[in-house]
Amino acid sequence: MPGLISAMQGFVVIGIVIATGYVTARLQIGGKDAQMVLNRVSFFISSPCLMFAILSKEPIFEIFHSSIIVAFGSAMLAGLVFLLCNRLWFHLPAADATIGALNSLYLNSNNIGLPVATYILGNPALVAPILVMQQAVFTPIGLTILDITTTGKVTAKRILAQPLHQPLLIGSLGGIAVSALSAHLGWYVIPNYIFDPINMIGESAVPMILMAFGMSLHNSKPLKKTQHRGAIVTVAVIKNIIMPLLAFTLAYWGLGFRGATLYACVVLAALPTGQNVYNYAARYNVGMSFARDGILLSTMTSPIFIAIIAALLS
């Protein structure tokens, strides 16, 4: 299966960049604050530019493909499953539970999702609905909860103003607006001399996030914190097994999808947790080891389950 092999090569690429971040931290290149700087630059500048560049070029009808219903439903249910498990067994505080829920539902739709969609599914645009769903719905909700639980301030004004504090959402909505306007006019409305620098800055987001993640592994012992070990394993099980099963159920019996569309929904649901969750944890300085270990474990096991899904449904 050449497509499957190509997709697995995408995991190798990601691993090399993460390893580069680890070596960078080990050699103390950039100083002790290098990881924090990469996280902040990516969160406030590079990632919003990336989302704008991707979504503004994407046809508006592809962004809101009907598969977004499956992606939204399976992700929401996966997050609720973790919150239920937390209530029954783990009893994590609100901020850590929010990180656990994000770890369970958030898909690595960009740096793993794009190669998977390209090499296994044959259509990179299939990740566009997931990008919109995560940035427009789950990310603002998750970051609002983190903001409230870490500051202790809860007011209607603060909640309503929260989207204005989310650069990723602003970049995503700006890209969707440009896509809609371009579709209406019949030509892309942003001139190249403006789009190109935005795109160049955006292309730095994924390497920075991955390198910061690799830096976090230095002088740390992943999966060694016994108080979170059960929750971390639960995150990986929900992300790699339960969420694809939920997606299959919603797609097959709920919406009647068959063939390539059904296959795409299930494969994309099996993507590992996105490194963005660690970026958010670092932004609020909460649950960082939990986020890192959940991402690491789901990323290590995800290729196995994607291969199984490909063997069963492709």
C-alpha positions in Angstrom: 0.0 0.0 0.0 2.1 2.9 -1.3 -0.3 5.5 0.1 -0.1 4.1 3.6 3.7 4.0 3.4 3.8 7.6 2.4 1.5 8.6 5.3 3.8 6.8 7.7 6.7 8.8 6.2 4.8 11.9 7.5 5.2 10.6 11.0 8.9 10.2 10.5 9.2 13.8 9.3 7.4 15.0 12.4 9.6 12.9 14.6 12.7 14.4 13.1 11.5 17.9 13.8 10.6 17.0 17.4 14.0 15.4 17.9 15.6 18.6 16.6 13.8 20.5 19.3 15.1 18.1 21.9 18.7 18.4 20.7 18.3 22.2 20.6 17.3 22.2 24.3 20.0 19.8 25.2 22.6 22.0 23.6 21.0 25.0 25.2 20.7 26.8 21.9 18.6 29.9 22.4 18.9 29.9 26.1 16.5 28.8 28.8 13.6 30.8 27.5 13.7 29.4 23.9 10.8 27.0 24.4 8.6 29.8 25.8 9.5 32.2 23.0 8.7 29.6 20.3 5.3 28.8 22.0 4.3 32.5 22.2 5.4 33.4 18.7 3.5 30.5 17.3 0.4 31.1 19.3 0.1 34.8 18.6 1.6 35.3 15.2 2.6 32.2 13.1 -0.5 30.0 13.7 -3.1 32.7 12.9 -1.2 33.5 9.7 -1.2 29.8 8.8 -4.9 29.4 9.4 -5.6 32.5 7.3 -3.4 31.4 4.4 -4.9 27.8 4.3 -8.6 28.8 4.7 -8.5 31.9 2.4 -7.3 29.7 -0.5 -9.8 26.9 0.2 -13.1 26.9 -1.7 -15.8 27.9 0.7 -17.9 24.8 -0.1 -15.0 22.5 0.7 -14.5 24.2 4.1 -18.1 23.4 5.1 -18.2 19.9 3.6 -21.0 17.7 5.2 -18.3 15.6 6.9 -17.9 18.4 9.4 -21.0 17.0 11.1 -19.2 13.7 11.8 -16.0 15.4 12.9 -17.9 17.7 15.3 -20.1 14.9 16.7 -17.3 12.4 17.3 -15.0 15.0 18.8 -17.6 16.4 21.1 -18.5 12.9 22.3 -14.8 11.9 22.8 -14.3 15.0 25.0 -17.4 14.1 27.0 -16.2 10.5 27.5 -12.9 11.8 29.0 -14.8 14.2 31.3 -17.0 11.3 32.4 -13.9 9.2 33.1 -12.4 12.1 35.0 -15.5 12.5 37.2 -15.6 8.8 38.0 -11.9 8.0 38.5 -9.3 10.7 38.0 -10.8 13.8 39.8 -8.4 16.2 38.1 -8.9 19.9 38.7 -10.9 21.9 36.1 -7.9 23.2 34.2 -6.2 19.8 33.9 -9.5 18.2 33.0 -9.9 20.7 30.2 -6.5 19.8 28.9 -7.5 16.1 29.1 -10.7 16.8 27.1 -8.8 18.7 24.5 -6.2 15.9 24.3 -9.1 13.5 23.7 -10.9 15.4 21.0 -8.3 17.7 19.3 -7.0 16.3 15.9 -3.6 16.9 14.5 -5.2 18.0 11.3 -2.3 20.0 9.9 1.1 18.5 10.1 -0.2 14.9 10.2 -3.7 15.3 8.9 -2.6 16.9 5.6 -0.2 14.1 4.6 -2.7 11.5 5.7 -5.4 13.2 3.7 -3.1 13.6 0.7 -1.5 10.2 0.6 -4.2 7.9 2.0 -7.4 9.7 1.1 -6.2 11.5 -2.0 -7.7 14.9 -1.1 -6.0 17.3 1.3 -9.0 19.6 1.3 -10.8 17.0 3.6 -9.0 18.4 6.6 -10.5 21.9 6.0 -13.8 21.2 7.9 -11.8 19.9 10.9 -9.6 23.0 10.9 -12.7 25.2 11.0 -14.5 23.1 13.6 -11.5 23.1 16.0 -10.5 26.7 15.6 -14.1 28.2 15.5 -15.6 25.9 18.2 -13.5 23.8 20.4 -10.4 26.0 20.7 -12.4 29.1 21.9 -14.4 27.0 24.4 -11.3 25.3 25.7 -9.2 28.5 26.0 -12.1 30.3 27.6 -12.3 27.6 30.3 -8.6 27.7 30.8 -8.6 31.5 31.0 -11.4 31.4 33.6 -10.0 28.6 35.7 -6.5 30.0 35.8 -7.4 33.6 36.5 -10.5 32.9 38.7 -12.5 35.7 37.0 -15.9 34.8 35.6 -17.9 37.6 34.1 -20.2 37.8 31.0 -18.1 40.5 29.6 -14.9 38.4 29.9 -16.6 35.4 28.3 -18.1 37.4 25.4 -14.7 39.1 24.8 -12.8 35.8 24.8 -12.9 35.3 21.0 -11.1 38.6 20.6 -8.2 37.1 22.6 -7.9 34.1 20.3 -5.5 34.9 17.4 -6.2 31.4 15.9 -9.9 32.1 15.7 -9.4 35.6 14.3 -7.1 34.2 11.6 -9.5 31.4 10.8 -12.5 33.6 10.5 -10.5 36.1 8.4 -9.6 33.3 6.0 -13.2 32.1 5.7 -14.4 35.6 5.0 -11.8 36.0 2.2 -12.7 32.6 0.8 -16.4 33.5 0.7 -15.7 36.9 -0.9 -13.4 35.4 -3.5 -16.0 32.8 -4.4 -18.6 35.6 -4.8 -16.4 37.7 -7.0 -14.8 34.8 -8.9 -11.2 35.7 -8.2 -8.9 35.7 -5.2 -9.1 39.1 -3.6 -5.7 39.2 -1.7 -2.8 40.3 -3.9 0.3 38.1 -3.9 2.5 40.8 -2.3 0.2 40.7 0.7 -0.6 37.0 0.8 3.0 35.8 0.3 4.4 37.3 3.5 1.4 36.1 5.5 1.9 32.6 4.1 5.7 32.7 4.8 5.1 33.6 8.4 2.4 30.9 8.7 4.7 28.2 7.3 6.9 28.7 10.4 4.1 27.7 12.8 4.2 23.9 12.6 8.1 23.7 12.9 8.0 26.0 15.9 5.2 24.1 17.6 7.0 20.7 17.0 10.4 22.1 18.1 8.9 23.6 21.3 7.3 20.2 22.0 10.6 18.5 21.5 12.3 21.0 23.9 9.7 20.1 26.5 11.0 16.5 26.4 14.5 17.6 27.6 15.1 17.0 31.3 11.7 15.4 31.6 10.4 11.9 32.1 7.4 11.3 29.9 4.7 9.0 31.3 6.5 8.9 34.7 4.0 11.0 36.6 1.9 8.3 38.3 -0.9 10.7 39.2 -1.7 11.3 35.6 -0.7 7.9 34.1 -4.2 6.5 34.0 -5.6 9.7 32.5 -2.9 9.7 29.9 -3.6 6.1 28.8 -7.3 6.9 28.8 -6.7 9.9 26.5 -4.8 7.7 24.0 -7.6 5.0 24.1 -10.3 7.6 23.5 -8.3 9.4 20.8 -7.1 6.3 18.8 -9.9 3.8 19.3 -13.1 5.3 20.7 -13.2 8.4 18.5 -12.8 6.5 15.2 -15.6 4.1 16.4 -17.8 7.1 17.1 -17.0 8.6 13.7 -17.9 5.3 12.0 -21.2 5.1 13.9 -22.2 8.7 13.1 -21.0 8.4 9.4 -22.4 5.0 8.6 -25.7 4.9 10.6 -26.3 8.5 11.2 -25.6 10.1 7.9 -25.5 7.1 5.6 -22.0 7.7 4.3 -20.4 4.9 2.3 -17.2 4.3 0.4 -14.6 7.0 0.2 -16.5 9.5 2.4 -17.0 6.9 5.2 -13.3 5.9 4.9 -12.2 9.5 5.1 -14.3 10.3 8.2 -12.9 7.3 10.2 -9.2 7.8 9.1 -9.3 11.5 10.1 -10.9 10.6 13.4 -7.9 8.4 14.2 -5.4 11.2 13.8 -3.3 11.8 17.0 -3.8 14.7 19.3 -2.5 18.0 17.8 0.6 19.6 19.3 -1.6 22.8 19.6 -2.9 21.4 22.9 0.5 21.5 24.4 0.9 25.1 23.0 -2.4 26.0 24.8 -1.2 24.4 28.0 2.1 26.3 27.9 0.2 29.5 27.2 -1.7 29.2 30.5 1.1 27.3 32.3 -1.2 24.4 33.4 -1.2 20.7 32.7 1.9 20.9 30.5 3.3 17.4 31.3 -0.2 16.0 31.0 -0.7 17.6 27.6 2.8 16.6 26.4 2.5 12.9 27.4 -1.0 12.6 26.0 0.2 14.0 22.7 3.3 11.8 22.7 1.4 8.5 23.5 -1.4 9.1 20.9 1.2 10.1 18.3 3.2 6.9 18.9 0.1 4.7 18.7 -1.9 6.5 16.0 0.0 5.0 13.0 -1.0 1.5 14.1 -4.7 2.3 14.2 -4.6 4.2 11.0 -3.0 1.2 9.3 -5.7 -1.1 10.8 -8.5 1.3 9.5 -6.8 1.4 6.1 -6.6 -2.3 6.0 -10.3 -2.7 6.9 -12.0 0.1 5.0 -9.8 1.1 2.1 
